[in-house]
Amino acid sequence: MNVADQVYGVGELTRLIKRTLEGSFDSLWLRGELTDVVHHRSGHLYFSLKDADAKLRGVMWRTRVQRLDFRPENGTEVLVFGRIVVYEKTGVYQLDCEVMQPAGMGALALEFEKLKARLAAEGLFDQGRKKPVPKTPRHIGVVTSESGAAVRDVLVTLARRGFDIKVTLAPARVQGQGASEDVARAIHELETLPDTPDLIIVARGGGSLEDLWAFNEEPAVRAVADCPIPIISGVGHETDTTLIDFVSDLRAPTPTGAAEQATPDRLDLLRHVDNMGHRLGRGARLTVEALGQRIERAAGGYGLRRLPDNLLQLSQQVDDLEARAERSLLTGMQRTQDRFERYSDRLAALSPTAVLSRGYAVIKSGSWVIKDASDLVEGQVLDLMLARGEASARVEEVRPQKPGK
């Protein structure tokens, strides 16, 4: 074979290498430390990604850079997704970056997607698994932190909208180590109550992905999926998504939204009852008028000359019965409204805000609520949550409860 037959031009070889590399590494995730970062005036981002063993050049085009929610800088550890390309002009291979995330957040996002895919493959998100949510529940269970804002939002909303509803709070930690197991425990407690709730609300206020991570872990997700009681998830803000949203029977955008979806609006129901009363009265009047017309026609017939007086008396009795029915309906509606207001006042009295307004305070050390003096040490700094505002305090002396008292 002639040696000249094996000679490649530089461009030809570069294109051959380009096809080989780009065909073999068309999409991949990489983790490394940013270096040589250049934010070009064109809007493009040029950088290198390195670890202890090697360095790789990379580029991210302007339209993708504009979607970043952080500013890449030298020394930042990141997780990137893209493909390997060859820049033919210099013959250098580099990463064409499509997605870039701080490594910590990227790891959580990957774990989220991995677990989501696995649970979806098990069928946990199937619509056929979802249970119907009762329209007028008699008993509602609430799983949330007893000291957070979510519990106040849920209780106040249920008190405002609810109709003689029993509410059972199953306190649980909603953030930090072991919180997912605590949420699962609270759900199981509600399942085993002698008076089982008709509906459960799992709620937490908004936060970052790390703050809401307890609701992406298997203990809480599987507890929601396996619960025989319908569950509404009200975790985070409208833009937040957790895995329990996919397995719950109904998702609400916020804790308040969950309480609203759990109950019919009291004013709407009262308007509906009032409308039904008017329709009943109108229907009764039309019926009486139709009967009256038939009676008048019949009274004019042969042999019925003596019936008009009797029939008119019967018609008057119908009018009396109609009036009594309307009075009874109005009296029943008033009694129902009085009961609504009485139970609303009782629910409002159970609100943590009402308790704090009487001079009490919630004492916390970090995320833990202190309930026993033996959990304290002298010099410990505590957080106090008051009815209005918060404060910090230092323990000067600890006086645990004596045995037998």
Secondary structure, 3 states (H helix, E strand, C coil): CCHHHHCCCHHHHHHHHHHHHHHHCCCEEEEEEEEEEEECCCCCEEEEEECCCCEEEEEECHHHHCCCCCCCCCCCEEEEEEEEEEECCCCEEEEEEEEEEEHHHHHHHHHHHHHHHHHHHCCCCCHHHCCCCCCCCCEEEEEECCCCHHHHHHHHHHHHHCCCCEEEEEECCCCCCCHHHHHHHHHHHHHCCCCCCCEEEEEECCCCCCCCHHHHCHHHHHHHHHCCCCEEEEECCCCCCCHHHHHCCEECCCHHHHHHHHCCCHHHHHHHHHHHHHHHHHHHHHHHHHHHHHHHHHHCCCCCCCCHHHHHHHHHHHHHHHHHHHHHHHHHHHHHHHHHHHHHHHHHHHCHHHHHHCCCCEEEECCEECCCHHHCCCCCEEEEECCCCEEEEECCCCCCCCCCC
